[in-house]
């Protein structure tokens, strides 16, 4: 009986994660000339959470823990992580860095992130 319960619990949790709809891609180009500081985000359909791209093991991944967002009339904010995104100008402040962002589809964002990974690996001699 416990095994069946655990299986059903696992199925319900995993289906909830798979049902998450990542509607927007956000490519944020650093105002610094250093392109290594660019960031890539996926935002859910309700604009309540986002995921940040990571570049580990020579691949692009959006599996890092999500960042919950609070909505104000002018911004999307997560004060704990120091993130503010102006909803009109698409200027972002995150980790004490400023960026100018562009809205993309998730598919285009994935391609941009893969190009960025190739840029990061270009100088890697190992």
Secondary structure, DSSP 8 states (H G I E B T S, - for coil): -HHHHHHHHHHHHHHHHHT--EEEEEEEEESSS-GGG-EEEEEETTSSEEEE-EEETTEEE--S--EE-EE-SSEEEETTTTEEEETTT-EEEETTEEEEEEEE-HHHHHHHHHHHHHHHHHT---
